[in-house]
Each structure stands twice: as C-alpha cells, then as structure tokens.
Amino acid sequence: MAFAWPRLRADLLAVLAVFALLAAAAGWLLGSNGGLRWITSVAQAQSGGMLEISGAEGVLFDAFSLQRLVVRGNGWRIELDALRAEWHPLALLRGELNVAVLSARQLDLLTVPGDPSAGGPAAMPATLRLPLALRLDEVRLGTLRWFKREDAPPELVARDLHGAYRADKNSHHLRDLRVRFDQGTLQGEVRIGADAPYPVQAAVAARGDLPLPDQPVEMNARAEVTGDLARLEVYAAAAPAGTQINASTHLNLTAPM
C-alpha cells in the first residue's frame, strides 16, 4: 500500500498553521498594548473583587504602566497610583521573576486592626518562601501612606523611598533602603530568613530633628536588630545635642496585642 504523502503534507501544514496561530496570539497578548489590556481585564474579572486595574499602557513582555492598581484582602487594601514596571521575562526560564525597575507615584496602605477580644499570641506563618525567586533591582516610590481607618488621616507618611529587594529559597533581603520623613531621613538594610524561626538581621541609620518645645535639636541614631521574628533583639545608639545615649531591648512579636 503506497504511503499517502499528500495527506501527510496536508496534516503537517495544518499542524503548523495551528502553531503559527498560537504564536501570533501569544505575540499579540505579550507584545501589544491591546494584549496587555485584555490580560488585565481578565485578571480583574476573575479576581472576585480582589483586583481593580485601570489605565494599562505598554506591553506585558517588556515595560508597562498602570494608572491605578488596587489589591484587596481580608482586613487590608493596597492602592498604587502611576505604577510602572520594566522586567526581564526570559528570567522566568531559570525560575526567577526579575524586575529591573518598579516605581509608583503613591502607595496607600490600609490595615484594619484585628478584634481586640480575640487575644492570644500572633501566629507565625508556616513559611516565607515564595513560589519562585524574586529580584527587584530598583524600587522607587514617591509617597507611602499608611492608614488604620478610611476616614482618618494617615498614621505614617514616607517620601522618596528607594531600595532594592531580592528573595530566594533561603532569605528575603531589602538593601540600599533610603526614605524621607517629615522629621528626617532613614537608610539601612534588612535580611529575614525564609524558614522558621525566621532569623533577622537589620541595620538602620537615621538623621533628623527632635521636635523639642524650645527649638528642634539635630540627632543622629543607628540601630541593629538580630534574633528572629518571634523575638527581636534591638540595640540602639543616639547622639542628640552632643550627648550619647545607648539602649537595648527586645520585642516579642507573638505576644497578644
């Protein structure tokens, strides 16, 4: 029986046409603004109200921006304005999410305090490992505001935040942190282990003015933190108005609030 070469050729062409169609669809999704807007609309629709996304521009495969991104959870909400990301998608092939630049004009964080009647110690997470390695080469944030209530002024306002972040199977590392507050500036780095008991190493330096009644007094301070997330050991040194103050304490993060 003769082999049906024409039929085989037609079948191969059909398979190639399907792959070409899939490649074109993938190219549209990843390499066009229309694809980015479609992906964000689907993500928002499938999030069950957890995500709110608007103003998507750019392409997912390279650099894109979002005019507004809101992420909601149980007792918290994060709202980002003018978010921009530049990333290296091919790094996913080696199991790493690599973002070259992540910036936003403003980030508002709302956290609702837990029920005081609940009492009891705070539970430590089962693990801090991420599904894949994460690398943020440059993080820039114009303004960070933390709220405890919708209708109240912010508990904390920080500006001009810069830093870099990296997480792997062993630890989370925030480095080159610089941030400005109304009272002064702060810089430092923090490393937290990914597995229990989550060892912590941190070094922070601050410079600012003490708001004394007569006149502000310039002060330099530094702090070192060791231990783990359940019990932090803190050593601090400050030099206000030509004097030297040293102090040490510990913080139990699992104690009832």
PyMOL commands that set and color helices and strands:
alter all, ss='L'
color gray80, all
select helices_A, chain A and resi 5-31+33-46+89-94+116-118
alter helices_A, ss='H'
color red, helices_A
select strands_A, chain A and resi 51-58+63-73+76-88+96-111+133-147+156-167+171-181+184-193+200-210+217-228+231-240+245-252
alter strands_A, ss='S'
color yellow, strands_A
deselect
rebuild
show_as cartoon
